[in-house]
């Protein structure tokens, strides 16, 4: 029998049984205690260590469960044979010096992807969550009758909202709910296949461009003018049969596609092969500050060529991870045939909370409040930027939560960003969104400023620093 010599520390935060377990395990791993050797009995070891027998039994049970020792009835505990299976070695301790992450801390960040989370209706969401869970129904945690597209109640209320707010004609079955737009585009690939060539606007939403590439689509970009994607360039794109566009508020340029260009785009989709489609990304249509909301392109589509996608990330919060896609009737049939086995990726509970949130009018009230909030910040930002009107011009200010600064000076985009950074203000260059060209058609630098996550006071202070940096 192997005699164990160890000392326990009663003042340690590590329980006594764990100290015993760790000591014996290390002795076995280091081959100090050989396989087949008998360990002291629980009574003998507890007496030797002056601890309770149950403490030793806990340590031995852990060693048994991990396979370090074996219990032989009427004989005792023996070390298991492990050295022939795998050489257990303790990793040497490596001291790593802390290194800089390379991320600069900014006092002000004009991110164009910001959302004001302080305005989120936490109390209402908490109340609706409680109402959904208060009945303790087991059905709440089942997949539901039609899990593949999402809860019918939520799809029904989204259908009504889209008809009233966006002029979209669809029934609830056409709506597919998913955890984020990325997932929905991946799901769409399962339906229509990836043997297509996708044309995106340039500059464009980089995440969509990268995703289509990773999904093995052929990808190209089409230049834009003030009306959006140029149809003549789209025709010359070398066989593109899917156009990914943002007609209501193009990102990042912020332009709105007029009715004439929309009709030209729909004509392009109708005029080619049967497999031509338009994917309409309507990511932030809720926020418009001049005139009436622009109707969705899908509302003008009579031939089932537009696949519409929307999200609650901008209007509520990104972490809710709830987006939706409206499929034309003929694509819906393919989806039902091919994807019947795929369950919805959004929690049933979250769907029911959002359903109540929309049905009881909270969503509309939240949009009105947020729209007014962003409008105030939008006005303050434009007013503050007038101090620099001799060196820059503003565009894309009529919708969304960001605008663009077109510089009249010869400063490069990189220089402008670095000058702002020295004042602890983070700004963003248009080149991040360009696949081909790094600047606009005039050859001048363009900077993006988002204002959703900065209040009026901080916007004024940040622009004051930008004036100091750029003038």
C-alpha positions as CSV (number, residue, x, y, z in Angstrom):
1,X,0.0,0.0,0.0
2,X,1.3,3.5,-0.9
3,X,1.6,5.8,2.0
4,X,0.3,9.3,1.2
5,X,2.3,12.2,2.7
6,X,0.5,15.4,2.2
7,X,-0.4,18.6,4.1
8,X,-3.8,20.3,3.9
9,X,-4.5,24.0,4.3
10,X,-7.7,24.5,6.2
11,X,-7.6,28.3,5.5
12,X,-7.5,27.8,1.8
13,X,-10.6,28.6,-0.3
14,X,-10.2,25.2,-2.0
15,X,-12.3,22.6,-0.1
16,X,-10.3,19.9,1.8
17,X,-11.6,17.0,-0.4
18,X,-10.5,18.9,-3.5
19,X,-7.0,19.3,-2.0
20,X,-6.8,15.6,-1.4
21,X,-8.1,14.8,-4.9
22,X,-5.6,17.2,-6.6
23,X,-2.6,15.8,-4.6
24,X,-3.4,12.2,-5.5
25,X,-4.2,13.0,-9.1
26,X,-0.9,14.8,-9.6
27,X,1.0,12.0,-8.0
28,X,-0.6,9.5,-10.4
29,X,0.0,11.8,-13.4
30,X,3.6,12.2,-12.5
31,X,4.0,8.5,-12.1
32,X,5.0,8.9,-8.5
33,X,2.2,6.5,-7.5
34,X,2.4,3.5,-9.9
35,X,-0.6,1.8,-11.5
36,X,-1.8,-1.1,-9.5
37,X,-0.7,0.3,-6.2
38,X,-3.2,0.3,-3.4
39,X,-4.3,3.6,-1.7
40,X,-5.0,3.9,2.0
41,X,-8.5,3.1,3.1
42,X,-10.8,6.1,3.6
43,X,-10.8,5.4,7.4
44,X,-7.0,5.2,7.6
45,X,-6.4,8.3,5.5
46,X,-9.1,10.4,7.3
47,X,-7.4,9.5,10.6
48,X,-3.9,10.3,9.2
49,X,-5.1,13.7,7.9
50,X,-7.4,14.5,10.8
51,X,-10.4,15.1,8.6
52,X,-13.8,13.5,8.4
53,X,-14.1,10.2,6.5
54,X,-16.8,11.7,4.2
55,X,-14.1,14.3,3.1
56,X,-11.8,11.5,1.9
57,X,-14.7,9.6,0.4
58,X,-15.6,12.7,-1.7
59,X,-12.0,12.9,-3.0
60,X,-11.9,9.1,-3.8
61,X,-15.3,9.3,-5.6
62,X,-14.0,12.1,-7.8
63,X,-10.9,10.1,-8.7
64,X,-13.1,7.1,-9.4
65,X,-15.3,9.0,-11.7
66,X,-12.3,10.4,-13.7
67,X,-10.8,6.9,-14.0
68,X,-7.6,7.5,-12.0
69,X,-8.4,4.8,-9.4
70,X,-10.5,1.6,-9.3
71,X,-12.5,0.2,-6.4
72,X,-12.2,-3.5,-5.9
73,X,-14.8,-5.0,-3.5
74,X,-13.4,-6.2,-0.2
75,X,-9.9,-5.1,-1.2
76,X,-9.9,-1.3,-1.5
77,X,-8.8,1.4,-3.9
78,X,-6.1,0.8,-6.5
79,X,-4.5,3.1,-9.0
80,X,-5.8,2.5,-12.5
81,X,-3.5,1.6,-15.4
82,X,-3.2,4.8,-17.5
83,X,0.4,5.2,-18.5
84,X,0.0,3.0,-21.6
85,X,-3.0,4.9,-22.9
86,X,-1.8,8.5,-22.8
87,X,1.1,10.4,-21.3
88,X,-0.5,12.9,-19.0
89,X,1.8,15.8,-18.5
90,X,1.1,19.0,-16.8
91,X,1.5,22.0,-19.1
92,X,4.4,24.3,-18.1
93,X,3.3,27.6,-16.8
94,X,3.9,30.3,-19.3
95,X,4.1,33.9,-18.2
96,X,2.6,36.2,-20.9
97,X,3.4,39.8,-20.8
98,X,0.3,42.0,-21.4
99,X,0.3,43.5,-24.8
100,X,-1.7,46.4,-26.3
101,X,-4.9,45.5,-28.1
102,X,-4.2,48.2,-30.6
103,X,-7.7,49.6,-30.1
104,X,-7.7,53.3,-29.5
105,X,-10.2,54.7,-26.9
106,X,-12.2,57.6,-28.2
107,X,-14.1,60.1,-26.2
108,X,-16.6,60.4,-29.1
109,X,-17.6,57.8,-31.7
110,X,-19.7,58.8,-34.7
111,X,-20.3,55.1,-35.7
112,X,-22.9,54.9,-38.5
113,X,-24.1,51.6,-37.0
114,X,-25.2,53.0,-33.7
115,X,-28.5,52.6,-32.0
116,X,-29.8,54.6,-29.0
117,X,-30.3,51.8,-26.4
118,X,-31.2,54.4,-23.7
119,X,-34.5,54.9,-25.4
120,X,-35.4,51.2,-25.5
121,X,-38.6,50.5,-23.6
122,X,-37.2,48.2,-21.0
123,X,-40.2,48.4,-18.6
124,X,-42.7,47.6,-21.3
125,X,-40.5,44.7,-22.6
126,X,-40.2,43.4,-19.1
127,X,-43.9,43.6,-18.5
128,X,-44.7,41.8,-21.7
129,X,-42.1,39.1,-21.0
130,X,-43.8,38.5,-17.6
131,X,-47.2,38.3,-19.2
132,X,-45.9,35.7,-21.8
133,X,-44.4,33.5,-19.0
134,X,-46.9,34.0,-16.2
135,X,-49.2,31.1,-17.3
136,X,-46.3,28.6,-17.1
137,X,-47.6,26.8,-20.2
138,X,-45.5,23.9,-21.5
139,X,-46.6,24.8,-25.0
140,X,-44.6,27.9,-24.8
141,X,-41.4,25.9,-25.0
142,X,-42.4,23.6,-27.8
143,X,-41.5,24.3,-31.4
144,X,-45.1,25.1,-32.3
145,X,-47.4,24.0,-35.2
146,X,-45.4,25.7,-38.0
147,X,-41.9,26.3,-36.7
148,X,-40.1,26.6,-40.0
149,X,-41.2,30.1,-40.8
150,X,-41.8,31.4,-37.3
151,X,-44.8,31.9,-35.1
152,X,-47.9,32.6,-37.2
153,X,-49.2,35.3,-34.8
154,X,-46.0,37.4,-35.2
155,X,-45.9,36.8,-39.0
156,X,-49.5,38.0,-39.2
157,X,-48.8,41.2,-37.3
158,X,-45.7,41.9,-39.4
159,X,-47.7,41.4,-42.5
160,X,-50.2,44.0,-41.4
161,X,-47.4,46.4,-40.4
162,X,-45.6,46.0,-43.7
163,X,-48.9,46.7,-45.6
164,X,-49.6,49.9,-43.7
165,X,-46.1,51.3,-43.3
166,X,-44.3,50.0,-46.4
167,X,-47.0,49.3,-49.0
168,X,-46.0,45.7,-49.2
169,X,-48.6,43.1,-50.3
170,X,-48.0,39.7,-48.7
171,X,-49.8,37.1,-46.6
172,X,-48.3,35.7,-43.3
173,X,-47.1,32.5,-44.9
174,X,-44.8,34.5,-47.2
175,X,-42.9,35.9,-44.2
176,X,-39.9,33.9,-42.8
177,X,-38.5,35.0,-39.4
178,X,-34.9,34.4,-38.6
179,X,-32.1,35.3,-36.3
180,X,-30.5,38.1,-38.3
181,X,-30.3,39.1,-42.0
182,X,-27.2,37.0,-42.4
183,X,-29.0,33.8,-41.5
184,X,-31.9,34.6,-43.8
185,X,-29.6,35.1,-46.8
186,X,-28.0,31.8,-46.0
187,X,-31.4,30.2,-45.9
188,X,-32.3,31.8,-49.2
189,X,-29.2,30.2,-50.7
190,X,-30.7,26.8,-49.7
191,X,-33.9,27.7,-51.6
192,X,-32.6,29.3,-54.9
193,X,-29.1,27.8,-54.9
194,X,-25.8,29.6,-55.3
195,X,-25.5,29.2,-59.1
196,X,-26.2,32.9,-59.5
197,X,-24.2,36.1,-59.9
198,X,-25.0,38.8,-57.4
199,X,-24.6,42.5,-58.3
200,X,-24.3,44.9,-55.4
201,X,-24.1,48.7,-55.4
202,X,-20.7,50.3,-55.1
203,X,-20.1,51.5,-52.4
204,X,-22.1,48.9,-50.6
205,X,-22.9,47.1,-47.3
206,X,-19.7,45.2,-46.8
207,X,-21.3,42.4,-44.7
208,X,-23.6,41.4,-47.5
209,X,-20.8,41.4,-50.1
210,X,-18.6,39.2,-47.9
211,X,-21.5,36.9,-47.1
212,X,-22.4,36.3,-50.8
213,X,-18.7,35.6,-51.4
214,X,-18.5,33.0,-48.6
215,X,-21.7,31.4,-49.9
216,X,-19.9,30.8,-53.2
217,X,-21.9,33.2,-55.3
218,X,-20.2,35.0,-58.1
219,X,-20.2,38.6,-56.9
220,X,-19.7,41.9,-58.7
221,X,-20.4,45.6,-58.0
222,X,-22.2,48.1,-60.1
223,X,-21.5,51.8,-60.0
224,X,-24.1,54.3,-58.8
225,X,-25.3,57.7,-59.7
226,X,-27.6,60.0,-57.7
227,X,-30.6,57.7,-58.3
228,X,-28.9,54.5,-57.2
229,X,-27.6,51.4,-59.1
230,X,-27.1,52.2,-62.8
231,X,-29.2,49.8,-64.9
232,X,-27.0,50.2,-68.0
233,X,-24.0,49.1,-65.9
234,X,-26.0,46.3,-64.4
235,X,-26.7,45.0,-68.0
236,X,-23.0,45.0,-68.7
237,X,-22.1,43.2,-65.4
238,X,-21.3,39.9,-67.2
239,X,-24.4,37.8,-66.4
240,X,-25.6,39.1,-63.0
241,X,-29.0,37.7,-62.3
242,X,-29.6,38.9,-58.7
243,X,-29.4,42.6,-57.8
244,X,-28.9,43.4,-54.1
245,X,-30.2,46.9,-53.5
246,X,-31.3,49.3,-50.8
247,X,-33.8,51.5,-52.7
248,X,-35.4,53.3,-49.7
249,X,-32.1,54.5,-48.2
250,X,-28.9,53.2,-49.7
251,X,-26.1,52.4,-47.4
252,X,-23.7,54.1,-47.1
253,X,-24.5,56.9,-49.5
254,X,-28.0,57.6,-48.2
255,X,-29.6,58.2,-51.6
256,X,-33.2,57.2,-52.4
257,X,-34.0,55.4,-55.6
258,X,-36.7,57.4,-57.5
259,X,-39.7,55.7,-59.2
260,X,-38.2,55.9,-62.7
261,X,-35.1,53.9,-61.6
262,X,-37.2,51.5,-59.7
263,X,-39.3,50.8,-62.8
264,X,-36.1,50.3,-64.8
265,X,-34.8,47.8,-62.2
266,X,-38.1,45.8,-62.2
267,X,-38.0,45.8,-66.0
268,X,-34.4,44.4,-65.9
269,X,-35.6,41.6,-63.6
270,X,-38.6,40.8,-65.8
271,X,-36.6,41.0,-69.1
272,X,-34.0,38.4,-68.5
273,X,-34.0,34.7,-67.7
274,X,-36.6,33.2,-65.3
275,X,-34.1,33.2,-62.5
276,X,-33.5,36.9,-62.2
277,X,-34.4,38.4,-58.8
278,X,-34.0,41.6,-56.8
279,X,-33.1,41.4,-53.1
280,X,-34.4,44.5,-51.4
281,X,-32.7,45.3,-48.1
282,X,-35.0,47.7,-46.2
283,X,-32.8,48.0,-43.1
284,X,-33.8,51.4,-41.7
285,X,-36.9,52.6,-43.5
286,X,-38.5,53.7,-40.3
287,X,-36.3,56.8,-40.0
288,X,-37.1,59.5,-42.6
289,X,-37.0,63.2,-41.8
290,X,-38.2,64.9,-45.0
291,X,-41.4,64.1,-46.7
292,X,-43.4,60.8,-46.4
293,X,-41.9,57.4,-46.0
294,X,-40.7,55.9,-49.3
295,X,-42.7,52.8,-50.2
296,X,-40.9,49.6,-50.6
297,X,-39.9,48.4,-54.1
298,X,-41.7,45.1,-53.4
299,X,-45.1,47.0,-53.4
300,X,-44.5,47.8,-57.1
301,X,-43.5,44.2,-58.1
302,X,-46.3,42.4,-59.9
303,X,-44.3,39.5,-61.2
304,X,-42.8,38.0,-58.0
305,X,-39.2,39.2,-58.7
306,X,-38.5,41.0,-55.4
307,X,-37.3,39.2,-52.3
308,X,-37.8,41.7,-49.4
309,X,-35.8,41.6,-46.2
310,X,-36.3,43.7,-43.1
311,X,-35.0,43.8,-39.5
312,X,-35.8,45.0,-36.0
313,X,-32.1,45.7,-35.2
314,X,-32.2,49.4,-36.1
315,X,-35.7,50.1,-34.7
316,X,-35.4,48.2,-31.4
317,X,-32.0,46.7,-30.6
318,X,-29.3,44.7,-32.4
319,X,-29.2,42.0,-29.7
320,X,-32.8,41.0,-30.3
321,X,-31.5,39.3,-33.5
322,X,-34.9,39.2,-35.2
323,X,-35.2,39.8,-39.0
324,X,-37.7,38.7,-41.6
325,X,-37.9,37.9,-45.3
326,X,-40.9,38.1,-47.6
327,X,-40.7,35.5,-50.4
328,X,-42.6,35.7,-53.7
329,X,-45.2,33.0,-54.1
330,X,-43.3,30.8,-56.4
331,X,-40.1,30.9,-54.3
332,X,-42.3,30.2,-51.2
333,X,-43.3,26.9,-52.7
334,X,-39.7,25.9,-53.3
335,X,-38.9,26.9,-49.7
336,X,-41.7,24.8,-48.3
337,X,-40.5,21.8,-50.3
338,X,-36.8,22.2,-49.5
339,X,-36.8,23.6,-46.0
340,X,-39.7,22.0,-44.3
341,X,-37.2,20.4,-41.9
342,X,-35.5,23.6,-40.8
343,X,-36.9,25.1,-37.6
344,X,-37.0,28.8,-36.9
345,X,-33.8,30.1,-35.3
346,X,-35.7,32.6,-33.1
347,X,-37.0,31.7,-29.6
348,X,-40.7,31.2,-29.5
349,X,-40.8,33.3,-26.3
350,X,-39.1,36.2,-28.0
351,X,-41.4,36.0,-30.9
352,X,-44.5,36.1,-28.7
353,X,-43.1,39.1,-26.8
354,X,-42.5,41.0,-30.0
355,X,-46.0,40.0,-31.2
356,X,-47.5,41.6,-28.1
357,X,-45.3,44.6,-28.4
358,X,-46.6,45.3,-31.9
359,X,-50.2,44.3,-31.4
360,X,-50.6,46.5,-28.3
361,X,-49.2,49.6,-30.1
362,X,-45.9,49.8,-28.2
363,X,-43.9,49.4,-31.4
364,X,-45.5,52.3,-33.1
365,X,-45.1,54.5,-30.0
366,X,-41.5,53.5,-29.7
367,X,-40.9,54.4,-33.4
368,X,-42.5,57.8,-33.0
369,X,-40.4,58.5,-29.9
370,X,-37.1,57.3,-31.5
371,X,-37.8,59.1,-34.8
372,X,-38.3,62.4,-32.9
373,X,-35.1,61.7,-30.8
374,X,-33.0,61.0,-33.9
375,X,-34.5,64.0,-35.7
376,X,-33.3,66.3,-32.9
377,X,-29.8,64.8,-33.0
378,X,-29.9,65.0,-36.8
379,X,-30.8,68.8,-36.7
380,X,-28.1,69.5,-34.0
381,X,-25.4,67.8,-36.0
382,X,-26.3,69.6,-39.3
383,X,-26.5,72.9,-37.4
384,X,-23.1,72.3,-35.8
385,X,-21.5,71.3,-39.0
386,X,-22.4,74.7,-40.7
387,X,-19.3,76.1,-39.0
388,X,-17.3,74.1,-41.6
389,X,-19.5,74.9,-44.7
390,X,-16.6,76.4,-46.5
391,X,-14.6,73.2,-46.5
392,X,-17.4,70.5,-46.8
393,X,-20.8,69.7,-48.1
394,X,-23.4,67.4,-46.5
395,X,-25.4,64.6,-48.3
396,X,-27.6,61.7,-47.2
397,X,-29.2,63.7,-44.5
398,X,-32.9,63.1,-45.2
399,X,-33.2,59.6,-43.7
400,X,-31.4,57.0,-41.6
401,X,-29.0,57.7,-38.7
402,X,-25.9,58.9,-40.5
403,X,-24.8,61.5,-43.1
404,X,-21.9,62.1,-45.3
405,X,-19.3,64.9,-45.5
406,X,-17.9,65.7,-48.9
407,X,-14.7,67.7,-48.5
408,X,-13.8,70.5,-50.9
409,X,-10.1,70.5,-49.6
410,X,-7.3,68.2,-50.8
411,X,-7.0,66.4,-47.5
412,X,-7.1,62.7,-47.9
413,X,-9.5,60.5,-46.1
414,X,-6.7,59.0,-44.0
415,X,-5.5,62.4,-42.9
416,X,-8.9,63.5,-41.9
417,X,-9.5,60.4,-39.8
418,X,-6.1,60.7,-38.2
419,X,-6.7,64.4,-37.4
420,X,-10.0,63.6,-35.8
421,X,-8.5,60.8,-33.8
422,X,-5.9,63.2,-32.3
423,X,-8.9,65.0,-30.8
424,X,-10.3,61.7,-29.5
425,X,-13.1,61.7,-32.1
426,X,-13.7,58.6,-34.2
427,X,-15.0,59.1,-37.7
428,X,-15.4,56.7,-40.7
429,X,-14.2,56.8,-44.3
430,X,-16.3,56.0,-47.3
431,X,-13.5,53.8,-48.6
432,X,-14.4,51.1,-46.1
433,X,-17.6,50.5,-48.1
434,X,-16.0,50.8,-51.6
435,X,-15.1,47.6,-53.4
436,X,-13.3,49.4,-56.2
437,X,-12.7,53.1,-55.7
438,X,-11.6,54.6,-52.5
439,X,-13.1,58.1,-53.0
440,X,-16.1,59.6,-54.7
441,X,-16.3,60.6,-58.4
442,X,-14.7,64.1,-57.7
443,X,-11.6,62.5,-56.2
444,X,-12.3,64.2,-52.9
445,X,-12.5,62.5,-49.5
446,X,-15.8,61.5,-48.0
447,X,-16.4,61.0,-44.2
448,X,-19.4,59.2,-42.6
449,X,-20.9,60.5,-39.3
450,X,-23.5,58.5,-37.4
451,X,-25.5,60.2,-34.6
452,X,-27.8,57.6,-33.1
453,X,-25.8,56.8,-30.1
454,X,-24.7,60.4,-29.1
455,X,-27.0,62.9,-27.4
456,X,-27.2,66.5,-28.5
457,X,-24.6,67.8,-26.0
458,X,-22.0,65.2,-27.0
459,X,-22.7,65.9,-30.7
460,X,-22.0,69.6,-30.2
461,X,-18.8,68.9,-28.2
462,X,-17.6,66.4,-30.8
463,X,-18.2,68.7,-33.8
464,X,-16.3,71.5,-31.9
465,X,-13.3,69.1,-31.7
466,X,-13.7,68.3,-35.4
467,X,-13.6,72.0,-36.3
468,X,-10.4,72.3,-34.4
469,X,-9.0,69.2,-36.2
470,X,-10.0,70.0,-39.8
471,X,-10.1,73.8,-40.1
